[in-house]
Amino acid sequence: MNSPLLLLILLALATGIGYRMKATQGRIKRKAGLQISAAEIRTSFGARATVIQFSTTFCSSCRAAKVLISDVVSKQSDIKYVEIDAESNLELVRKLDIRSTPTTIFVDKKGFEIARAIGAPKRDQITAAINRL
Amino acid sequence: MTQTQNNLPPQTIDARGPRFTAGITLVVLSIALLTHSTLVIGFQLIVFAIAAFIGLKKSPYGIIYRKLVQPRLSGPVPLEDQRPPRFAQLVGFIFALVALIGGITDAKYLFQIATGFALVAAFLNAVFGFCLGCKMYLILVRIFKRA
């Protein structure tokens, strides 16, 4: 293929991929998932729900997500926030199919996954998701 | 007080650096693709190799960032662990190596495909701030590391 044309196609493709990734980043999707036990997250669940954030030490957006989510959750006494290091909990990471960090999982009081956000969610997205719990 | 690169903890780098270096990589890979130059892709291969195997701070693009760009930036330095961007450089190294083999053996499509993959990854990092190599890191840890 002609090189300038190939370059144009690649740049257009990368732009499309970039906008798609940007649009889906941090979006909270409803998801009926697996049940997690309290032992797996090494703490008890919140009375209404628990927000579990999977992070890694190398992930810079995890720190920002942690500050944001824990701040929103702190206003709700019946919702608990838990941060889990993905690299040292690989069994749970594999079980829940966590592929990147931060990934935030919303579970009900029995530990059933009800929603998931891949990437750092925005404050209004977290607030809306928590209000729906 | 603005923290400088030299004061950063040993395993961390200025998080803005990889995005800048991805911009230079994007330009170099575009030139390589347009000119079908094994010399240019060979140069980029060496840059990837230095960043992946010696360290991001020793990479020519990293030095350009530290000497010319970083001193002009204000505000606190966002920190990032250097393992994922270093891993991303390793992925870039593999693609550049395949492209170089394609270029040397006159396998035009191999050269174009391998350079193209590296170029798309560099574009996503430079323009959107998405590090594909970094995203692959946890997936590979999941595959290869025992729980």
Interface residues (C-beta under 8 A of the other chain):
Chain A: M1 S3 P4 L6 L7 L10 L11 L13 A14 T15 I17 G18 Y19 M21 K22 T56 T57 F58 C59 S60 A86 E87 N89 L90 E91 V93 R94 I98 R99 S100 T101
Chain B: A15 S30 L33 L34 T35 H36 P78 L79 E80 D81 R83 P84 Q112 G116 L119 V120 F123 L124 V127 F128 F130 C134 K135 Y137 L138 I139 V141 R142 K145 R146 A147
